[in-house]
Structures are given as C-alpha cells and as structure tokens.
Amino acid sequence: MADVDEAGLITYLTTNRAFMTPAVEQAVGLLDLAGSRRVLDVGTGAGGGLVALARAAGEQARVLGVDRNESALTLARQHAADAGVLHQVHTEAADLLQVAARAWEKGRYDAVWASDAIWPGNVEDPAAAVTRLAEALAPGGVLALFTSNYYSSTFLPGHARLERQLLTASELDWGVPADGPHHYARHLHWLTAAGLRDLRLHVLPRIGFPVDTDPTVRPYLEDVVWPQLLAGARCQGREAGMTGEDLARAEVLLTPGNPEYVVDEPGYYLVHPALLVTGRR
C-alpha cells in the first residue's frame, strides 16, 4: 500500500465524510439517543459521526471523539465548529481501547459509536475490541458499529467480473483476511460474543449518481475509490487473477477524461450497502 501524505489524507477524510454523511445521519437517527449524556465516538476521523451524534443526543450530551491521528481530529473539531456543536464535543488523540478501559474510572457511556473503525486493518483482534467497547457501556447503553461495507459495494455496474477482481486485489493489498474470526463482515458475531442483547442489523444503502444534484459522487470516486482500486490492482492484481489485459482495462475505465471512463457511461450509478449493527448492554 502506498503511503498517503498529509494533503492526501485530508482530501481522503473530507471527501469520504461528505459522501457518507446521508447514511451516517440516517444510522445515528436509528439509535434513539435523545436524553443521552455521555457518548463515545471511536475512530472519529473527520467528524461526520461526531456532529451527527451531538445533534441527535441533544444539548445536554457531551460527545468524546477519539482518533489516533491529530490531523483527523483537527478536521473533526472544525467540522463541529461549523455545525455549531463544538461546545458539546471534546476530542482526544488516543487508542480506542485505552479510552474504553478508562470508562470504569471516569464513568461509562450511554452510547458508543464506531464507524469503519473496528476491522482488521485497525485493530489486531476485532472481537476483543468490541468486547472492550461493550464493557464501556452503562446498563442499557447501545454499541453501534457502522460500516460503509466498501467491499460489497457496486462501483462498476456492468463490469462485474472486473469489479470483483479489483476489490479482491484491494483486499489483498490491505492484508484483509479472506475469512475467519477477524473478517470485516463479522459484526454480529462480535456483538454476540460480547454478550450484548437486542441485536439489530440495518441496511442503509448510499446510492450515488454523478450528476449536479449530488456533487459528492465524483470527488468520492476520483479521490477515494479509484486511487485505492488502481493501487491494489497494480500491486496485487496478478494475485487476484487479473491478466495484463484486465489491468489495462481497469486503467481505461477508471481514468477521468478517457473516452471509456465508466462514470461517463449513460446510467452510471454506485451503491454502498452500508450496515448498522447495534446491541445493548
């Protein structure tokens, strides 16, 4: 995987936040946070969840946003300020497990939100991490795992085989397990093992069309998705079963300005079948 510079990271975080905001806000709205006093946002990134959580919980709530990256936290604080909820939030550069452990000393949380944070790319043992987060909940508190479900998304409608190859190459490039207890799709398994009750799963599709009415779609594809898929194909395409012809075809379809650029095909769309998985202590 190629290293991302500071400017690239900021572009990635803000572009991803803009595109996923509708799904994040819909997911947070399902948590029934009104009256919550203490909320934890782990892996807060650029603060999309942070703002949604503060608004949903109300003026009396205090939301702690935790991330290991200071640049991400700077973006999150600015986003909270722009949204008028900065007085409700606090951010901290820390490991999510360290913060969860402190809940026993400083008070447990009415809700814990984790958006694309609990997966093998971020934590060594996702099941253990979920258990620690569940232990940070107050009785009756809710743990919410939200995922954009990136690797189940439709990015190249009409090019199914090539799309599968590109996503597989990306998984290989990130070192994502092919199966087993640490696989990124085992959210319900982890919540079950943590002993939570009232388990629920919601599918919240984020559907995008590259038209003027949704200006977040092209930047998301061109600044986030295509660079990742092409980087994975260049590094791990052969291992994913791609031929030289497949690699060349991917470059043609995913290059803006090319006559065969996939986004300019009439009828182009993308779908993120985002998931919200919740359980209560």
C-alpha positions as CSV (number, residue, x, y, z in Angstrom):
1,M,0.0,0.0,0.0
2,A,1.3,3.4,-0.9
3,D,1.9,5.9,1.9
4,V,-0.6,8.9,1.9
5,D,0.8,12.4,2.5
6,E,-0.9,14.9,4.8
7,A,-2.7,16.7,2.0
8,G,-3.9,13.3,0.6
9,L,-5.1,12.2,4.0
10,I,-7.1,15.4,4.4
11,T,-8.7,15.1,1.0
12,Y,-9.5,11.4,1.7
13,L,-11.1,12.1,5.1
14,T,-13.2,15.2,4.0
15,T,-14.3,13.6,0.7
16,N,-15.3,10.4,2.4
17,R,-17.2,12.4,5.1
18,A,-19.1,14.4,2.5
19,F,-20.2,11.3,0.6
20,M,-21.2,9.2,3.6
21,T,-23.0,11.9,5.5
22,P,-26.5,10.9,4.5
23,A,-26.0,7.3,5.5
24,V,-24.3,8.3,8.8
25,E,-27.1,10.7,9.7
26,Q,-29.7,8.0,8.9
27,A,-27.8,5.5,11.1
28,V,-27.4,7.8,14.0
29,G,-31.1,8.6,13.8
30,L,-31.9,5.0,14.5
31,L,-30.1,4.9,17.8
32,D,-32.7,6.9,19.8
33,L,-30.0,9.0,21.6
34,A,-32.3,11.7,23.0
35,G,-31.5,12.1,26.7
36,S,-28.1,10.5,26.4
37,R,-25.4,12.3,28.5
38,R,-22.2,10.6,27.6
39,V,-21.4,9.4,24.1
40,L,-18.2,8.0,22.7
41,D,-17.2,8.2,19.0
42,V,-14.2,5.9,18.4
43,G,-12.2,6.4,15.2
44,T,-13.9,9.7,14.7
45,G,-12.0,10.6,11.5
46,A,-13.1,14.0,10.1
47,G,-16.0,14.2,12.5
48,G,-19.1,13.2,10.4
49,G,-20.3,10.9,13.2
50,L,-19.3,13.3,15.9
51,V,-21.6,16.1,14.6
52,A,-24.5,13.7,13.9
53,L,-24.2,12.2,17.4
54,A,-24.1,15.6,19.1
55,R,-27.2,16.8,17.3
56,A,-29.1,13.5,17.9
57,A,-28.3,13.4,21.6
58,G,-29.2,17.0,22.3
59,E,-27.7,20.0,24.1
60,Q,-27.2,18.1,27.4
61,A,-25.0,15.5,25.8
62,R,-21.2,15.5,25.7
63,V,-19.5,13.6,22.9
64,L,-15.9,12.4,23.1
65,G,-14.3,11.9,19.7
66,V,-11.2,9.6,19.7
67,D,-8.7,9.1,16.9
68,R,-5.0,8.3,16.8
69,N,-4.4,10.9,14.1
70,E,-4.1,14.6,15.2
71,S,-4.9,15.9,11.7
72,A,-8.1,14.0,11.6
73,L,-9.1,15.5,15.0
74,T,-8.3,19.0,13.7
75,L,-10.8,18.3,10.9
76,A,-13.4,16.9,13.3
77,R,-13.2,20.0,15.6
78,Q,-13.5,22.4,12.6
79,H,-16.5,20.4,11.4
80,A,-18.1,20.5,14.8
81,A,-17.5,24.3,15.0
82,D,-19.0,24.8,11.5
83,A,-22.1,22.8,12.6
84,G,-22.5,24.8,15.8
85,V,-21.9,21.8,18.2
86,L,-18.3,22.4,19.3
87,H,-19.5,23.2,22.8
88,Q,-20.8,19.7,23.1
89,V,-17.7,17.8,21.9
90,H,-14.3,17.0,23.1
91,T,-11.6,15.3,21.1
92,E,-8.6,13.2,22.2
93,A,-5.7,11.6,20.4
94,A,-5.7,8.1,21.9
95,D,-6.2,4.4,21.2
96,L,-9.8,3.4,21.3
97,L,-9.1,0.5,23.7
98,Q,-7.3,2.9,26.1
99,V,-10.3,5.2,26.2
100,A,-12.7,2.2,26.7
101,A,-10.7,0.9,29.6
102,R,-10.9,4.3,31.4
103,A,-14.7,4.2,31.3
104,W,-14.6,2.2,34.6
105,E,-12.9,5.1,36.3
106,K,-14.5,8.1,34.7
107,G,-18.0,6.8,34.0
108,R,-19.4,4.6,31.4
109,Y,-21.2,5.7,28.2
110,D,-24.8,5.8,27.2
111,A,-23.7,5.1,23.6
112,V,-20.6,4.1,21.8
113,W,-20.4,4.7,18.0
114,A,-17.7,3.2,15.8
115,S,-17.8,4.0,12.0
116,D,-15.4,1.9,9.9
117,A,-13.2,1.6,12.9
118,I,-13.5,-2.0,14.0
119,W,-11.9,-4.1,11.3
120,P,-8.6,-6.0,11.0
121,G,-6.8,-3.0,9.4
122,N,-7.2,-1.0,12.6
123,V,-7.3,-3.5,15.5
124,E,-5.4,-6.8,15.9
125,D,-8.4,-8.6,17.4
126,P,-11.8,-7.1,16.4
127,A,-13.8,-9.4,18.6
128,A,-11.8,-8.4,21.7
129,A,-12.1,-4.7,20.8
130,V,-15.9,-5.0,20.6
131,T,-16.0,-6.7,23.9
132,R,-13.9,-3.8,25.5
133,L,-16.3,-1.3,23.9
134,A,-19.3,-3.2,25.2
135,E,-17.8,-3.1,28.7
136,A,-17.5,0.7,28.5
137,L,-21.3,1.0,28.2
138,A,-23.6,1.9,31.0
139,P,-26.5,-0.5,31.7
140,G,-28.9,-0.1,28.8
141,G,-26.3,1.7,26.7
142,V,-26.1,1.0,22.9
143,L,-23.0,-0.1,20.9
144,A,-23.3,0.9,17.3
145,L,-21.0,-0.5,14.6
146,F,-21.4,1.3,11.3
147,T,-19.7,0.2,8.2
148,S,-19.8,1.6,4.6
149,N,-19.5,-2.0,3.5
150,Y,-16.9,-0.9,1.0
151,Y,-16.0,-4.4,-0.3
152,S,-19.7,-5.3,-1.0
153,S,-20.3,-2.1,-3.0
154,T,-21.2,-1.7,-6.6
155,F,-18.7,0.7,-8.3
156,L,-18.6,-0.6,-11.8
157,P,-22.1,-1.6,-12.8
158,G,-22.0,-3.7,-16.0
159,H,-18.4,-4.8,-15.3
160,A,-19.0,-7.4,-12.6
161,R,-16.0,-9.7,-13.1
162,L,-13.5,-6.9,-13.3
163,E,-15.1,-5.3,-10.3
164,R,-14.7,-8.5,-8.3
165,Q,-11.1,-8.7,-9.3
166,L,-10.4,-5.1,-8.3
167,L,-12.0,-5.5,-4.9
168,T,-10.1,-8.7,-4.3
169,A,-6.8,-7.1,-5.2
170,S,-7.6,-4.2,-2.8
171,E,-8.3,-6.7,0.0
172,L,-5.0,-8.4,-0.7
173,D,-3.3,-5.0,-0.8
174,W,-4.7,-4.1,2.6
175,G,-3.9,-7.6,4.0
176,V,-7.6,-8.2,4.8
177,P,-8.3,-11.8,6.0
178,A,-10.2,-13.8,3.4
179,D,-12.3,-15.5,6.1
180,G,-12.2,-16.5,9.7
181,P,-13.0,-14.8,13.1
182,H,-11.3,-11.5,12.2
183,H,-13.1,-11.0,8.8
184,Y,-14.5,-7.5,8.5
185,A,-18.1,-8.8,8.0
186,R,-18.5,-10.5,11.4
187,H,-20.0,-7.6,13.3
188,L,-23.0,-9.6,14.6
189,H,-20.6,-12.4,15.7
190,W,-18.6,-9.9,17.7
191,L,-21.6,-8.3,19.4
192,T,-22.9,-11.7,20.2
193,A,-19.6,-12.8,21.8
194,A,-19.6,-9.6,23.8
195,G,-22.8,-10.6,25.5
196,L,-24.9,-7.8,24.2
197,R,-28.7,-8.1,23.8
198,D,-31.4,-6.8,21.4
199,L,-29.1,-7.2,18.5
200,R,-30.2,-5.5,15.3
201,L,-28.9,-5.1,11.7
202,H,-30.0,-2.3,9.4
203,V,-29.0,-2.0,5.7
204,L,-28.8,1.7,4.8
205,P,-27.8,1.9,1.1
206,R,-25.9,5.0,0.0
207,I,-26.8,5.4,-3.7
208,G,-25.0,7.9,-5.9
209,F,-25.4,9.3,-9.4
210,P,-22.7,11.6,-10.9
211,V,-25.0,14.5,-11.6
212,D,-25.1,18.1,-10.4
213,T,-27.7,17.3,-7.7
214,D,-25.1,15.2,-5.8
215,P,-21.8,16.9,-6.0
216,T,-20.1,14.5,-3.6
217,V,-20.1,11.5,-6.0
218,R,-17.4,12.3,-8.5
219,P,-14.9,13.5,-5.8
220,Y,-15.6,10.4,-3.8
221,L,-14.9,8.1,-6.8
222,E,-11.9,10.1,-8.1
223,D,-10.2,11.0,-4.9
224,V,-11.0,7.9,-2.8
225,V,-12.3,4.9,-4.6
226,W,-10.4,4.8,-7.9
227,P,-6.9,5.5,-6.4
228,Q,-7.4,2.7,-3.9
229,L,-8.6,0.2,-6.5
230,L,-5.9,1.0,-9.0
231,A,-3.2,0.9,-6.4
232,G,-4.4,-2.5,-5.3
233,A,-4.6,-3.7,-8.9
234,R,-1.0,-2.6,-9.7
235,C,0.4,-4.3,-6.5
236,Q,-1.8,-7.4,-6.2
237,G,-3.8,-7.7,-9.4
238,R,-1.9,-10.8,-10.6
239,E,-2.6,-12.5,-7.3
240,A,-6.3,-11.6,-7.7
241,G,-6.4,-13.3,-11.0
242,M,-6.1,-10.3,-13.2
243,T,-4.4,-10.6,-16.6
244,G,-2.4,-7.8,-18.3
245,E,-5.5,-7.2,-20.4
246,D,-7.6,-6.9,-17.2
247,L,-5.2,-4.4,-15.7
248,A,-5.2,-2.3,-18.9
249,R,-9.0,-2.4,-19.0
250,A,-9.2,-1.2,-15.4
251,E,-6.9,1.8,-16.2
252,V,-9.1,2.7,-19.1
253,L,-12.4,2.5,-17.2
254,L,-11.1,4.3,-14.1
255,T,-9.3,7.2,-15.7
256,P,-11.2,10.5,-15.9
257,G,-11.2,12.1,-19.3
258,N,-10.8,8.7,-21.1
259,P,-13.5,8.2,-23.8
260,E,-14.5,4.9,-22.0
261,Y,-14.4,6.4,-18.4
262,V,-17.0,4.4,-16.5
263,V,-18.6,7.3,-14.7
264,D,-19.5,8.9,-18.0
265,E,-21.4,5.9,-19.2
266,P,-25.1,6.7,-19.5
267,G,-26.9,5.3,-16.5
268,Y,-23.9,5.0,-14.2
269,Y,-24.6,4.6,-10.5
270,L,-22.8,3.4,-7.4
271,V,-24.2,1.6,-4.3
272,H,-22.7,1.3,-0.8
273,P,-24.9,-1.2,1.1
274,A,-23.9,0.4,4.4
275,L,-24.6,-1.6,7.6
276,L,-25.5,-0.5,11.1
277,V,-25.2,-3.3,13.7
278,T,-26.3,-2.5,17.2
279,G,-26.6,-4.2,20.6
280,R,-27.4,-3.1,24.1
281,R,-25.7,-3.9,27.4
